[in-house]
């Protein structure tokens, strides 16, 4: 099966927002063996979106449109689908009732324009939106499927996972088994990784190996198709073994879950605990840990010690050390990790201190310089990092770096 993705929204063409929706949809389709040959972006123009949909239908089995389902006049996706199939838009009474209940339950005033979201091309159906008011749209004709989902990422993701993917999978050949396996790597850049496994990346038709880059880690997704579970699993395992031969030292997990999930799981199993001292990351490391369900079993607390006085009075970092080495130093990072571990009584203490930017750097200590540390009952170690990103990326990469330090420590003591 071949699918095509259409993103609708003038703000995308103006560069005001990044199209993460198309990336998410592509990843979900690839994970289920659905090929994507084209991704296109359109402004809020009825004629151009209609023309683009007709072209997409001429070369794909399914089209997924994201955006343009809101209540305003510049939301044209419904109208474009109706025009492409030569159908009228009709009111779906159940969707109308859902929208009315949504507004009433929240005490909001509903305008007549909101009812536009209950319109559907004749013969089509609406897709329930568990996260908002705008339902999605599904039209099937001449063996083709057209899905429209909202542009709000959390709404789009829920509808793609719960409605679009199951419908597409049901349309795949019944005898075909499709499975994916995700290998998560850290401590190596995308280009260096690609060079080590270049022949695997370009030489595979089935399984396929696709690199995906996050902030601070690299992901390889292996996807295989076959006639049986055994055949598919064997193919994936064979490719994974080849990858491990070359990249084994950088692999920290296999699976969809991010690094913080694996750390919480490992600490909980070992009945060990964690506390965190953060400066440049501003609480991001703690946020990632507490995003994991069950983290209360191992996470005790944190101190966001942005100011040096907090480092000194709360964490016990020596003022002489702060004056001599500066807050952004290996010695202060180690003192922060040791201090928060002592303060909270945890098995491990983590710390991150650095210069996120864009201001605050110097020739000796440039923007992106970060020191991370991990402390344990009888020791502490630190590491220096130089990230050349913007403020948010520097923070994200620093959070990944400090979590990786804990991962390496746990791995050495397993």
PyMOL commands that set and color helices and strands:
alter all, ss='L'
color gray80, all
select helices_A, chain A and resi 10-13+20-31+46-59+77-85+93-106+112-118+153-171+190-196+198-202+229-250+259-270+284-290+295-297+308-313+319-325+330-344+391-412
alter helices_A, ss='H'
color red, helices_A
select strands_A, chain A and resi 2-8+35-42+62-66+89-91+119-121+125-127+136-141+144-149+177-186+208-213+217-226+251-254+274-278+299-304+348-354+369-376+379-386
alter strands_A, ss='S'
color yellow, strands_A
deselect
rebuild
show_as cartoon
